[in-house]
Amino acid sequence: MSKKKARGASRAADAGVPEAHVQTPTVSEQDARQAVATLLRWAGEDPMREGLRDTPKRVVTAYRDWFSGYLSDPADYLRRTFEEVEGYDEMIVLRDIEFESHCEHHMAPIIGKAHVGYLPTNKVVGISKLARVVDGYARRFQVQEKLTAQIARCINDVLKPRGVGVVIDAVHQCMTTRGVHKRGVSMITSKMLGDFREDARTRNEFLRFIDIANG
């Protein structure tokens, strides 16, 4: 990618433009399969032996699933809302949303749970849509800090709530299976917006709901 295109993609990301809408060079499925075969040869294997003959095809199929987030705009999931909630304006929390992502530095899996909360104004969204937002961003190459911020910003921009809180607790296999090889270690990140950031009582209530805060 040229420096000009790279700067354009970076500006789009900073502006909140979905990465799926940033133009990237087209790569055919055959090109992708050949790339996998090249990696197998580089590792010292024979891609044509029986056990590996269909591996490039399988890997490409798996990548379509793992990185399906590039094909969607997570904000679309939040645009169908409900207003007949009898004036409900207390905190809504969906916790323990399991997700799988991949580290953009080593392409290794990130496995974890996301906890999402918001304070509605005059509308709410179906709870499954919150989980879809998490998956929409998780199924891309990620760093956890960015993933946390993207989820929170998306909910805030579309629903316009009084506040949003997102906490992610995840294990990074780029750390557990290579490098320092430290198992049993998880990383926690949070992003608080609106009342969740400005009001300590609101923030602590959210953290109690997801069993992060003490007491």
Backbone as a chain_set.jsonl record, in Angstrom:
{"seq": "MSKKKARGASRAADAGVPEAHVQTPTVSEQDARQAVATLLRWAGEDPMREGLRDTPKRVVTAYRDWFSGYLSDPADYLRRTFEEVEGYDEMIVLRDIEFESHCEHHMAPIIGKAHVGYLPTNKVVGISKLARVVDGYARRFQVQEKLTAQIARCINDVLKPRGVGVVIDAVHQCMTTRGVHKRGVSMITSKMLGDFREDARTRNEFLRFIDIANG", "coords": {"N": [[0.844, -1.184, 0.0], [0.535, 2.239, -0.825], [2.072, 5.2, 0.653], [0.276, 7.288, 0.626], [-2.251, 5.998, 0.375], [-2.174, 4.525, 2.74], [-2.191, 6.562, 4.657], [-4.721, 7.547, 4.12], [-6.368, 5.387, 4.847], [-5.778, 5.317, 7.556], [-6.766, 7.81, 8.409], [-9.457, 7.395, 7.884], [-10.06, 5.367, 9.704], [-9.601, 6.739, 12.122], [-11.657, 8.555, 11.959], [-13.827, 7.025, 12.398], [-14.882, 5.594, 10.309], [-16.135, 2.592, 9.034], [-13.921, -0.164, 8.786], [-14.452, -2.008, 6.843], [-15.312, -0.543, 4.733], [-13.175, 0.747, 3.691], [-11.173, 0.979, 0.889], [-9.38, -1.767, -0.347], [-6.745, -3.703, -1.866], [-7.849, -6.197, -4.195], [-7.856, -9.635, -3.543], [-7.665, -12.813, -4.84], [-9.358, -15.969, -4.17], [-7.784, -18.1, -4.931], [-5.236, -16.941, -4.879], [-5.03, -16.55, -2.131], [-5.082, -19.194, -1.183], [-2.704, -20.089, -2.311], [-0.886, -18.584, -0.916], [-1.083, -19.729, 1.632], [-0.1, -22.283, 1.041], [2.508, -21.579, 0.406], [3.461, -20.751, 2.919], [3.361, -23.2, 4.246], [5.344, -24.613, 2.854], [7.503, -23.004, 3.536], [7.684, -23.551, 6.235], [8.757, -26.032, 6.138], [7.305, -28.135, 5.172], [5.51, -30.348, 2.895], [3.152, -29.241, 0.809], [1.668, -30.863, -0.849], [1.408, -33.37, 0.17], [-0.677, -36.037, 1.473], [-2.06, -35.414, 3.915], [-2.007, -32.654, 3.974], [-3.033, -31.687, 1.663], [-5.558, -30.507, 1.261], [-5.425, -28.446, 3.024], [-4.777, -25.632, 2.486], [-7.225, -24.776, 1.312], [-8.993, -25.238, 3.443], [-7.988, -23.47, 5.364], [-8.406, -20.964, 4.168], [-11.206, -20.966, 4.112], [-11.689, -20.968, 6.856], [-10.584, -18.487, 7.509], [-12.422, -16.793, 6.294], [-14.534, -16.975, 8.067], [-13.351, -16.241, 10.572], [-12.615, -13.592, 10.051], [-14.86, -12.224, 9.283], [-15.881, -9.872, 10.146], [-14.969, -7.737, 8.657], [-16.722, -7.499, 6.611], [-18.989, -6.239, 7.378], [-20.843, -3.496, 8.86], [-20.764, -2.726, 12.089], [-22.392, -0.828, 13.313], [-24.822, -0.922, 12.019], [-26.274, -2.913, 13.272], [-27.397, -1.721, 15.446], [-29.334, 0.031, 14.728], [-32.023, -0.543, 14.702], [-34.284, 0.122, 17.022], [-36.129, 0.22, 20.205], [-38.802, 1.951, 21.63], [-40.944, 1.749, 23.317], [-40.792, 1.304, 26.318], [-41.839, 1.877, 28.759], [-40.744, 4.162, 29.937], [-38.286, 3.346, 30.951], [-35.123, 3.964, 32.268], [-32.865, 3.135, 33.515], [-29.693, 1.473, 34.147], [-28.513, -0.755, 31.634], [-27.117, -3.868, 31.184], [-25.077, -6.164, 29.545], [-23.377, -8.969, 30.1], [-20.403, -11.078, 30.032], [-19.985, -11.744, 27.295], [-18.886, -13.876, 25.077], [-16.067, -13.986, 22.901], [-14.017, -14.347, 19.946], [-10.983, -13.26, 18.653], [-8.248, -11.929, 16.684], [-4.839, -11.237, 17.082], [-3.313, -8.411, 15.718], [-0.633, -8.18, 15.448], [0.73, -10.652, 15.555], [-1.046, -12.387, 14.431], [-2.247, -14.226, 16.052], [-4.637, -16.027, 18.097], [-7.036, -14.229, 20.104], [-8.797, -14.707, 22.924], [-11.709, -14.195, 24.709], [-13.929, -12.393, 27.012], [-16.492, -9.966, 26.761], [-17.956, -7.192, 28.418], [-20.749, -5.187, 28.443], [-22.349, -2.11, 28.958], [-24.985, 0.344, 29.186], [-26.624, 3.536, 29.592], [-29.782, 4.214, 28.849], [-31.484, 6.702, 26.851], [-34.151, 7.565, 25.469], [-34.664, 5.221, 24.183], [-34.094, 1.724, 23.533], [-32.057, -1.123, 22.646], [-32.246, -4.367, 21.088], [-30.901, -7.041, 22.998], [-29.304, -8.978, 21.796], [-28.166, -7.613, 19.742], [-26.156, -6.106, 20.847], [-24.274, -8.06, 21.393], [-23.701, -8.766, 18.773], [-22.453, -6.478, 17.848], [-20.077, -6.578, 19.322], [-18.953, -8.937, 18.184], [-18.758, -8.064, 15.541], [-16.648, -6.224, 15.532], [-14.685, -7.751, 16.771], [-14.115, -9.819, 15.004], [-11.948, -9.181, 13.312], [-8.57, -8.193, 12.541], [-6.955, -7.243, 15.483], [-6.057, -5.092, 18.267], [-6.405, -5.232, 21.756], [-7.03, -2.894, 23.19], [-7.907, -1.135, 21.201], [-10.129, -2.537, 20.218], [-11.848, -2.451, 22.45], [-12.37, 0.313, 22.633], [-13.598, 0.771, 20.144], [-16.022, -0.668, 20.279], [-17.347, 0.666, 22.385], [-17.497, 3.296, 21.344], [-19.079, 2.923, 19.063], [-21.606, 2.125, 20.129], [-22.184, 4.411, 21.594], [-22.273, 6.417, 19.597], [-24.411, 5.637, 17.947], [-26.715, 4.961, 19.546], [-26.869, 7.123, 21.247], [-26.774, 7.305, 24.146], [-26.921, 8.139, 27.719], [-24.615, 7.314, 28.804], [-21.874, 5.003, 28.393], [-20.351, 1.874, 29.033], [-17.637, -0.305, 28.634], [-15.987, -3.299, 29.186], [-13.308, -5.496, 28.727], [-12.028, -8.731, 29.063], [-9.422, -10.762, 28.367], [-7.49, -13.462, 26.913], [-4.353, -13.652, 25.417], [-2.977, -15.355, 22.855], [-0.642, -14.851, 21.541], [1.034, -14.321, 23.521], [0.87, -16.482, 25.241], [1.561, -18.769, 23.801], [3.903, -18.278, 22.494], [6.922, -16.277, 22.482], [7.14, -14.93, 25.649], [5.798, -17.026, 26.802], [3.767, -17.186, 28.886], [1.32, -18.548, 30.736], [-2.092, -18.554, 31.94], [-2.535, -15.878, 32.246], [-4.399, -12.957, 31.907], [-5.715, -10.106, 30.143], [-7.115, -6.991, 30.981], [-9.195, -4.46, 29.81], [-10.769, -1.236, 29.633], [-13.374, 1.017, 28.633], [-14.902, 3.993, 29.227], [-17.629, 6.126, 28.801], [-19.423, 9.254, 28.812], [-21.807, 9.357, 31.434], [-20.725, 7.125, 32.674], [-18.063, 7.635, 32.774], [-17.892, 10.112, 34.017], [-19.297, 10.004, 36.42], [-18.674, 8.55, 39.384], [-20.257, 6.832, 40.922], [-22.043, 5.702, 39.101], [-20.235, 4.378, 37.449], [-19.087, 2.551, 39.28], [-21.33, 1.039, 39.931], [-21.797, -0.272, 37.521], [-19.407, -1.787, 37.341], [-19.75, -3.424, 39.571], [-21.954, -4.906, 38.749], [-20.783, -6.488, 36.795], [-19.006, -7.878, 38.246], [-16.4, -6.92, 38.659], [-15.498, -4.811, 40.264], [-14.44, -4.286, 43.69], [-16.378, -5.284, 46.404]], "CA": [[0.0, 0.0, 0.0], [1.311, 3.459, -0.883], [1.956, 6.017, 1.858], [-0.945, 8.073, 0.511], [-3.38, 5.125, 0.714], [-2.074, 4.172, 4.158], [-2.664, 7.709, 5.42], [-6.164, 7.618, 3.935], [-6.988, 4.358, 5.679], [-5.617, 5.714, 8.949], [-7.713, 8.888, 8.68], [-10.804, 6.808, 7.904], [-10.222, 4.661, 10.98], [-9.705, 7.733, 13.177], [-12.943, 9.221, 11.836], [-14.884, 6.079, 12.705], [-15.395, 4.934, 9.116], [-15.931, 1.144, 9.148], [-12.797, -0.636, 7.996], [-14.957, -2.766, 5.708], [-15.6, 0.385, 3.655], [-11.917, 1.277, 3.193], [-10.788, 0.19, -0.269], [-8.147, -2.536, -0.251], [-6.53, -4.482, -3.086], [-8.577, -7.45, -4.277], [-7.049, -10.857, -3.552], [-8.524, -13.94, -5.193], [-9.271, -17.127, -3.287], [-6.632, -18.895, -5.361], [-4.056, -16.268, -4.331], [-4.992, -16.818, -0.693], [-4.677, -20.591, -0.994], [-1.29, -20.209, -2.663], [-0.131, -18.006, 0.192], [-1.027, -20.747, 2.689], [0.821, -23.326, 0.575], [3.86, -21.024, 0.535], [3.828, -20.818, 4.332], [3.628, -24.6, 4.571], [6.675, -24.937, 2.326], [8.485, -22.255, 4.331], [7.816, -24.247, 7.521], [9.46, -27.289, 5.918], [6.346, -29.174, 4.811], [5.143, -30.563, 1.5], [1.718, -28.987, 0.714], [0.993, -31.846, -1.698], [1.219, -34.67, 0.813], [-2.093, -36.319, 1.671], [-2.656, -34.73, 5.067], [-2.006, -31.201, 3.806], [-3.466, -31.337, 0.308], [-6.722, -29.616, 1.322], [-5.245, -27.47, 4.094], [-4.964, -24.245, 2.034], [-8.657, -24.512, 1.142], [-9.612, -25.177, 4.765], [-7.538, -22.252, 6.04], [-9.108, -19.836, 3.559], [-12.583, -21.028, 4.602], [-11.653, -20.542, 8.257], [-10.342, -17.042, 7.537], [-13.68, -16.115, 5.963], [-15.31, -16.935, 9.307], [-12.632, -15.483, 11.59], [-12.492, -12.174, 9.72], [-16.102, -11.782, 8.651], [-16.191, -8.513, 10.607], [-14.646, -6.747, 7.628], [-17.808, -7.459, 5.631], [-20.179, -5.621, 7.964], [-20.728, -2.286, 9.662], [-21.439, -3.057, 13.351], [-23.403, 0.177, 13.669], [-26.109, -1.313, 11.435], [-27.003, -3.77, 14.202], [-28.0, -0.916, 16.511], [-30.239, 1.052, 14.179], [-33.41, -0.883, 15.022], [-34.429, 0.322, 18.467], [-37.476, 0.126, 20.77], [-39.077, 3.094, 22.497], [-42.028, 1.432, 24.251], [-40.172, 0.634, 27.473], [-42.447, 2.44, 29.982], [-39.862, 5.158, 30.536], [-37.115, 2.744, 31.602], [-33.912, 4.74, 32.02], [-31.787, 2.638, 34.361], [-28.591, 0.825, 33.446], [-28.678, -2.036, 30.943], [-25.799, -4.508, 31.125], [-24.951, -7.511, 28.982], [-22.028, -9.369, 30.492], [-19.903, -12.403, 29.635], [-20.15, -11.962, 25.856], [-17.676, -14.555, 24.614], [-15.652, -13.622, 21.55], [-12.694, -14.747, 19.468], [-10.396, -12.292, 17.74], [-6.868, -12.265, 16.337], [-3.857, -10.183, 17.29], [-2.828, -7.898, 14.445], [0.83, -8.216, 15.422], [1.226, -12.01, 15.3], [-2.14, -13.169, 13.863], [-2.561, -15.282, 17.016], [-5.977, -15.814, 18.665], [-7.369, -13.538, 21.351], [-10.036, -15.336, 23.387], [-12.11, -13.519, 25.936], [-15.311, -12.002, 27.258], [-16.76, -8.533, 26.821], [-19.09, -6.762, 29.243], [-21.219, -3.938, 27.854], [-23.456, -1.471, 29.654], [-25.302, 1.711, 28.766], [-27.75, 4.213, 30.226], [-30.589, 4.663, 27.715], [-32.231, 7.96, 26.922], [-35.555, 7.25, 25.209], [-34.779, 4.025, 23.351], [-33.188, 0.625, 23.85], [-31.793, -2.009, 21.52], [-32.274, -5.778, 21.451], [-29.621, -7.385, 23.622], [-28.458, -9.749, 20.88], [-27.46, -6.676, 18.87], [-24.921, -5.73, 21.534], [-23.318, -9.147, 21.156], [-23.289, -8.703, 17.372], [-21.48, -5.383, 17.738], [-18.806, -7.126, 19.812], [-18.416, -9.842, 17.166], [-18.437, -7.328, 14.333], [-15.303, -5.66, 15.668], [-13.722, -8.785, 17.175], [-13.748, -10.647, 13.852], [-10.986, -8.434, 12.512], [-7.287, -8.131, 13.23], [-7.197, -6.289, 16.54], [-5.407, -4.995, 19.569], [-7.538, -5.218, 22.68], [-7.385, -1.524, 23.534], [-8.688, -0.601, 20.075], [-11.408, -3.255, 20.205], [-12.661, -1.914, 23.54], [-12.804, 1.664, 22.273], [-14.501, 0.722, 18.997], [-17.342, -1.111, 20.733], [-17.955, 1.75, 23.162], [-17.79, 4.431, 20.47], [-20.19, 2.549, 18.191], [-22.841, 2.194, 20.912], [-22.395, 5.811, 21.953], [-22.608, 7.219, 18.419], [-25.684, 5.249, 17.343], [-27.835, 5.007, 20.494], [-26.87, 8.41, 21.956], [-27.196, 7.109, 25.54], [-26.302, 9.047, 28.681], [-23.288, 6.806, 29.108], [-21.534, 3.659, 27.916], [-19.189, 1.242, 29.647], [-17.211, -1.568, 28.026], [-14.823, -3.94, 29.805], [-12.931, -6.737, 28.056], [-11.058, -9.581, 29.759], [-9.074, -11.71, 27.307], [-6.192, -14.145, 26.892], [-3.677, -13.432, 24.135], [-2.111, -16.498, 22.576], [0.676, -14.382, 21.112], [1.827, -14.296, 24.752], [0.854, -17.777, 25.929], [2.105, -19.853, 22.969], [5.174, -17.847, 21.912], [7.517, -15.189, 23.266], [7.408, -15.198, 27.066], [5.114, -18.282, 27.172], [3.147, -17.045, 30.2], [-0.064, -19.009, 30.738], [-2.879, -18.124, 33.092], [-2.505, -14.417, 32.316], [-5.392, -12.299, 31.068], [-5.593, -8.647, 30.065], [-8.385, -6.303, 31.16], [-9.241, -3.086, 29.319], [-12.088, -0.633, 29.796], [-13.651, 2.318, 28.017], [-16.083, 4.594, 29.848], [-18.056, 7.357, 28.153], [-20.578, 9.911, 29.424], [-21.975, 9.205, 32.879], [-19.855, 6.064, 33.178], [-16.745, 8.236, 32.983], [-17.954, 11.309, 34.854], [-19.959, 9.731, 37.696], [-18.057, 7.377, 39.998], [-21.294, 5.912, 41.398], [-22.516, 4.957, 37.929], [-19.149, 3.481, 37.037], [-18.955, 1.474, 40.254], [-22.499, 0.168, 39.79], [-21.521, -1.113, 36.356], [-18.354, -2.741, 37.681], [-20.321, -4.412, 40.471], [-22.8, -5.78, 37.95], [-19.973, -7.454, 36.038], [-18.128, -8.52, 39.228], [-15.004, -6.461, 38.527], [-15.154, -3.961, 41.418], [-14.464, -4.907, 45.014], [-17.502, -4.835, 47.214]], "C": [[0.879, 1.234, 0.0], [1.129, 4.243, 0.404], [0.67, 6.831, 1.838], [-2.163, 7.247, 0.891], [-3.368, 4.769, 2.185], [-2.573, 5.312, 5.024], [-4.171, 7.845, 5.316], [-6.896, 6.615, 4.796], [-6.918, 4.726, 7.141], [-6.606, 6.811, 9.312], [-9.14, 8.352, 8.751], [-11.071, 6.108, 9.224], [-10.405, 5.644, 12.116], [-11.064, 8.423, 13.161], [-14.115, 8.298, 12.13], [-15.49, 5.419, 11.495], [-15.13, 3.45, 9.233], [-14.814, 0.677, 8.246], [-13.251, -1.42, 6.782], [-15.166, -1.869, 4.499], [-14.336, 1.042, 3.109], [-11.433, 0.383, 2.056], [-9.44, -0.484, -0.043], [-7.983, -3.33, -1.533], [-7.295, -5.801, -3.039], [-7.616, -8.623, -4.365], [-7.992, -12.016, -3.845], [-8.375, -15.066, -4.175], [-8.071, -17.985, -3.649], [-5.334, -18.282, -4.855], [-3.905, -16.579, -2.844], [-4.549, -18.253, -0.417], [-3.19, -20.77, -1.282], [-0.411, -19.645, -1.554], [0.002, -19.002, 1.339], [-0.053, -21.847, 2.305], [2.267, -22.855, 0.695], [4.337, -21.087, 1.976], [4.129, -22.251, 4.759], [5.007, -25.017, 4.072], [7.76, -24.259, 3.137], [8.734, -22.95, 5.668], [8.537, -25.58, 7.385], [8.562, -28.436, 5.506], [6.177, -29.285, 3.297], [3.634, -30.368, 1.38], [0.953, -30.035, -0.093], [0.847, -33.214, -1.039], [-0.229, -34.806, 1.26], [-2.718, -35.494, 2.781], [-2.783, -33.233, 4.896], [-2.618, -30.741, 2.489], [-4.637, -30.352, 0.315], [-6.584, -28.524, 2.38], [-5.383, -26.025, 3.608], [-6.437, -23.876, 1.858], [-9.331, -24.351, 2.494], [-9.239, -23.877, 5.483], [-8.264, -21.029, 5.481], [-10.565, -19.8, 4.021], [-12.656, -20.555, 6.05], [-11.452, -19.032, 8.361], [-11.606, -16.26, 7.198], [-14.549, -15.96, 7.21], [-14.636, -16.024, 10.322], [-12.635, -13.981, 11.32], [-13.708, -11.632, 8.98], [-16.5, -10.379, 9.088], [-15.881, -7.445, 9.583], [-15.778, -6.582, 6.619], [-19.05, -6.753, 6.155], [-19.817, -4.313, 8.649], [-21.476, -2.549, 10.965], [-22.518, -2.066, 13.746], [-24.775, -0.196, 13.126], [-26.946, -2.148, 12.398], [-27.799, -2.958, 15.224], [-29.083, 0.029, 16.016], [-31.722, 0.702, 14.348], [-33.556, -0.852, 16.534], [-35.898, 0.235, 18.878], [-37.673, 1.275, 21.753], [-40.175, 2.813, 23.515], [-41.479, 0.623, 25.424], [-40.657, 1.235, 28.788], [-41.507, 3.407, 30.7], [-38.626, 4.596, 31.214], [-35.854, 3.528, 31.25], [-32.757, 4.332, 32.933], [-30.771, 1.864, 33.517], [-28.998, -0.512, 32.829], [-27.297, -2.634, 30.747], [-25.925, -5.89, 30.505], [-23.513, -7.953, 29.258], [-21.688, -10.756, 29.946], [-20.19, -12.716, 28.163], [-18.855, -12.593, 25.341], [-17.35, -14.137, 23.182], [-14.293, -14.236, 21.236], [-12.221, -13.682, 18.486], [-8.983, -12.759, 17.404], [-5.976, -11.037, 16.484], [-3.298, -9.709, 15.947], [-1.301, -7.92, 14.349], [1.378, -9.585, 15.054], [0.169, -12.918, 14.669], [-2.503, -14.354, 14.754], [-3.922, -14.988, 17.651], [-5.971, -14.997, 19.95], [-8.732, -14.081, 21.769], [-10.467, -14.662, 24.683], [-13.592, -13.272, 26.059], [-15.394, -10.478, 27.315], [-17.98, -8.292, 27.687], [-19.478, -5.364, 28.765], [-22.385, -3.394, 28.656], [-23.725, -0.092, 29.094], [-26.51, 2.227, 29.528], [-28.612, 4.794, 29.115], [-31.195, 6.044, 27.949], [-33.703, 7.628, 26.72], [-35.729, 6.019, 24.331], [-33.756, 3.001, 23.791], [-33.034, -0.231, 22.6], [-31.883, -3.453, 21.992], [-30.915, -6.245, 21.933], [-28.718, -8.196, 22.699], [-27.649, -8.837, 19.97], [-26.168, -6.201, 19.515], [-23.858, -6.794, 21.325], [-22.82, -9.125, 19.713], [-22.287, -7.57, 17.126], [-20.104, -5.857, 18.196], [-18.171, -8.017, 18.752], [-17.99, -9.092, 15.909], [-17.051, -6.716, 14.373], [-14.261, -6.724, 16.024], [-13.245, -9.599, 15.987], [-12.967, -9.837, 12.817], [-9.634, -8.581, 13.2], [-7.367, -6.989, 14.23], [-6.041, -6.177, 17.519], [-6.535, -4.747, 20.567], [-7.983, -3.801, 23.03], [-8.278, -0.897, 22.457], [-10.068, -1.232, 20.024], [-12.355, -2.682, 21.25], [-13.227, -0.55, 23.179], [-13.8, 1.652, 21.122], [-15.914, 0.328, 19.407], [-18.061, 0.02, 21.464], [-18.361, 2.908, 22.266], [-18.989, 4.142, 19.566], [-21.521, 2.679, 18.922], [-23.183, 3.644, 21.245], [-22.878, 6.632, 20.76], [-23.994, 6.908, 17.876], [-26.858, 5.425, 18.317], [-27.956, 6.346, 21.216], [-27.334, 8.256, 23.407], [-26.553, 8.164, 26.442], [-24.901, 8.587, 29.064], [-23.121, 5.39, 28.595], [-20.322, 3.16, 28.69], [-18.897, -0.078, 28.962], [-15.967, -2.053, 28.746], [-14.571, -5.248, 29.07], [-11.845, -7.436, 28.865], [-10.693, -10.704, 28.799], [-7.673, -12.281, 27.492], [-5.616, -14.022, 25.488], [-2.693, -14.573, 23.875], [-0.791, -16.108, 21.935], [1.614, -14.3, 22.313], [1.919, -15.672, 25.4], [1.522, -18.888, 25.125], [3.417, -19.495, 22.298], [5.76, -16.778, 22.838], [7.788, -15.598, 24.697], [6.729, -16.472, 27.563], [4.54, -18.218, 28.589], [1.677, -17.417, 30.122], [-0.781, -18.516, 31.994], [-2.907, -16.62, 33.28], [-3.59, -13.855, 31.4], [-5.21, -10.79, 31.16], [-6.989, -8.035, 30.174], [-8.253, -4.872, 30.657], [-10.65, -2.551, 29.512], [-12.16, 0.679, 29.035], [-14.958, 2.823, 28.589], [-16.381, 5.924, 29.167], [-19.265, 7.943, 28.883], [-20.623, 9.723, 30.921], [-21.063, 8.132, 33.459], [-18.46, 6.621, 33.487], [-16.793, 9.339, 34.039], [-18.505, 11.052, 36.251], [-19.41, 8.436, 38.286], [-19.095, 6.373, 40.476], [-21.833, 5.062, 40.245], [-21.475, 3.942, 37.489], [-19.029, 2.296, 37.993], [-20.14, 0.509, 40.208], [-22.29, -0.804, 38.631], [-20.484, -2.176, 36.687], [-18.846, -3.796, 38.668], [-21.182, -5.409, 39.699], [-21.975, -6.847, 37.225], [-18.919, -8.117, 36.925], [-16.659, -8.168, 39.04], [-14.583, -5.67, 39.749], [-15.182, -4.762, 42.71], [-15.637, -4.36, 45.795], [-18.667, -4.45, 46.352]], "O": [[1.865, 1.29, 0.735], [0.185, 4.012, 1.159], [0.043, 7.046, 2.875], [-3.021, 7.716, 1.639], [-4.421, 4.714, 2.82], [-3.286, 5.09, 6.003], [-4.835, 8.211, 6.285], [-7.918, 6.933, 5.404], [-7.863, 4.49, 7.894], [-7.218, 6.772, 10.379], [-9.937, 8.798, 9.577], [-12.154, 6.228, 9.798], [-11.252, 5.437, 12.985], [-11.573, 8.829, 14.205], [-15.267, 8.731, 12.115], [-16.513, 4.744, 11.614], [-13.995, 3.063, 9.508], [-14.748, 1.064, 7.079], [-12.526, -1.498, 5.79], [-15.198, -2.35, 3.367], [-14.413, 1.817, 2.156], [-11.297, -0.828, 2.231], [-8.482, 0.151, 0.397], [-8.966, -3.607, -2.22], [-7.384, -6.444, -1.993], [-6.677, -8.611, -5.161], [-9.007, -12.179, -3.168], [-7.404, -15.116, -3.419], [-7.413, -18.538, -2.768], [-4.426, -19.005, -4.445], [-2.804, -16.836, -2.358], [-3.738, -18.496, 0.477], [-2.5, -21.511, -0.583], [0.673, -20.162, -1.285], [1.066, -19.114, 1.949], [0.733, -22.301, 3.136], [3.15, -23.638, 1.045], [5.489, -21.436, 2.234], [5.047, -22.488, 5.544], [5.75, -25.695, 4.781], [8.808, -24.847, 3.402], [9.855, -22.944, 6.177], [8.893, -26.198, 8.389], [8.996, -29.588, 5.488], [6.637, -28.435, 2.534], [2.883, -31.244, 1.807], [-0.275, -30.09, -0.029], [0.236, -34.117, -1.611], [-0.931, -33.806, 1.41], [-3.799, -34.933, 2.601], [-3.576, -32.596, 5.59], [-2.71, -29.542, 2.23], [-4.7, -29.46, -0.532], [-7.523, -27.761, 2.609], [-6.061, -25.241, 4.273], [-6.845, -22.773, 2.221], [-10.142, -23.445, 2.685], [-10.083, -23.258, 6.132], [-8.687, -20.156, 6.24], [-11.102, -18.726, 4.292], [-13.575, -19.827, 6.425], [-12.072, -18.374, 9.196], [-11.838, -15.186, 7.751], [-15.217, -14.941, 7.388], [-15.278, -15.131, 10.874], [-12.656, -13.184, 12.257], [-13.607, -10.714, 8.166], [-17.366, -9.761, 8.469], [-16.462, -6.36, 9.624], [-15.786, -5.618, 5.853], [-20.059, -6.673, 5.453], [-18.657, -4.055, 8.973], [-22.706, -2.593, 10.959], [-23.465, -2.429, 14.444], [-25.791, 0.175, 13.715], [-28.176, -2.105, 12.355], [-28.766, -3.458, 15.8], [-29.685, 0.751, 16.81], [-32.583, 1.561, 14.158], [-33.013, -1.703, 17.238], [-36.792, 0.182, 18.033], [-36.818, 1.537, 22.6], [-40.323, 3.562, 24.481], [-41.68, -0.589, 25.507], [-39.982, 1.125, 29.812], [-41.483, 3.458, 31.93], [-37.976, 5.305, 31.982], [-35.551, 3.732, 30.074], [-31.794, 5.08, 33.105], [-30.977, 1.638, 32.325], [-29.734, -1.293, 33.433], [-26.405, -1.982, 30.205], [-26.778, -6.685, 30.899], [-22.561, -7.387, 28.72], [-22.551, -11.495, 29.472], [-20.593, -13.83, 27.831], [-17.845, -11.907, 25.191], [-18.246, -13.957, 22.357], [-13.527, -14.594, 22.131], [-12.966, -13.259, 17.602], [-8.573, -13.852, 17.794], [-6.332, -9.939, 16.057], [-2.861, -10.522, 15.133], [-0.746, -7.698, 13.273], [2.369, -9.687, 14.331], [0.443, -14.087, 14.399], [-3.006, -15.368, 14.27], [-4.321, -13.827, 17.737], [-5.044, -15.063, 20.758], [-9.713, -13.928, 21.04], [-9.692, -14.569, 25.634], [-14.405, -13.844, 25.333], [-14.507, -9.802, 27.836], [-18.921, -9.086, 27.691], [-18.637, -4.468, 28.693], [-23.308, -4.134, 28.996], [-22.819, 0.571, 28.589], [-27.315, 1.452, 30.042], [-28.216, 5.778, 28.491], [-31.386, 6.482, 29.083], [-34.43, 7.428, 27.693], [-36.811, 5.79, 23.79], [-32.705, 3.334, 24.338], [-33.778, -0.085, 21.63], [-31.627, -3.74, 23.161], [-29.89, -5.89, 21.351], [-27.495, -8.112, 22.805], [-26.585, -9.218, 19.482], [-25.192, -5.922, 18.819], [-22.687, -6.482, 21.106], [-21.656, -9.429, 19.452], [-21.387, -7.696, 16.296], [-19.094, -5.58, 17.55], [-16.986, -7.876, 18.451], [-16.987, -9.436, 15.283], [-16.353, -6.69, 13.359], [-13.099, -6.618, 15.631], [-12.092, -10.029, 15.958], [-13.288, -9.82, 11.629], [-9.57, -9.05, 14.336], [-7.796, -5.889, 13.883], [-5.171, -7.045, 17.59], [-7.526, -4.102, 20.225], [-9.179, -3.538, 23.154], [-9.264, -0.224, 22.758], [-11.063, -0.541, 19.81], [-13.532, -2.454, 20.968], [-14.41, -0.283, 23.387], [-14.748, 2.437, 21.118], [-16.888, 0.919, 18.942], [-19.231, 0.298, 21.201], [-19.457, 3.448, 22.414], [-19.819, 5.021, 19.333], [-22.462, 3.274, 18.397], [-24.345, 4.045, 21.181], [-23.788, 7.45, 20.896], [-24.685, 7.806, 17.394], [-27.888, 5.984, 17.94], [-29.021, 6.673, 21.739], [-28.204, 9.004, 23.853], [-25.747, 8.977, 25.989], [-24.1, 9.365, 29.582], [-24.097, 4.669, 28.387], [-19.391, 3.915, 28.97], [-19.803, -0.88, 28.734], [-15.002, -1.304, 28.9], [-15.499, -6.017, 28.818], [-10.873, -6.815, 29.294], [-11.548, -11.516, 28.446], [-6.805, -11.681, 28.127], [-6.307, -14.26, 24.498], [-1.703, -14.73, 24.59], [0.096, -16.95, 21.796], [2.833, -14.221, 22.154], [2.922, -15.997, 26.036], [2.003, -19.858, 25.71], [3.992, -20.327, 21.596], [5.158, -16.424, 23.853], [8.576, -16.51, 24.944], [7.057, -16.953, 28.648], [4.801, -19.105, 29.402], [0.879, -16.699, 29.52], [-0.152, -18.115, 32.974], [-3.262, -16.135, 34.354], [-3.68, -14.245, 30.236], [-4.634, -10.27, 32.115], [-7.931, -8.505, 29.535], [-7.322, -4.157, 31.026], [-11.613, -3.317, 29.55], [-11.155, 1.357, 28.823], [-15.997, 2.175, 28.46], [-15.487, 6.749, 28.98], [-20.038, 7.209, 29.499], [-19.618, 9.902, 31.61], [-20.669, 8.222, 34.622], [-17.768, 6.116, 34.371], [-15.874, 9.49, 34.844], [-18.208, 11.807, 37.176], [-19.651, 7.354, 37.752], [-18.838, 5.17, 40.44], [-22.049, 3.86, 40.394], [-21.797, 2.791, 37.194], [-18.884, 1.157, 37.549], [-19.977, -0.692, 40.421], [-22.568, -1.997, 38.744], [-20.667, -3.345, 36.348], [-18.406, -4.945, 38.61], [-21.143, -6.61, 39.966], [-22.428, -7.98, 37.063], [-18.044, -8.829, 36.431], [-15.78, -9.007, 39.235], [-13.46, -5.817, 40.232], [-15.86, -5.784, 42.809], [-15.868, -3.152, 45.849], [-19.709, -4.045, 46.867]]}, "num_chains": 1, "name": "protein.A"}
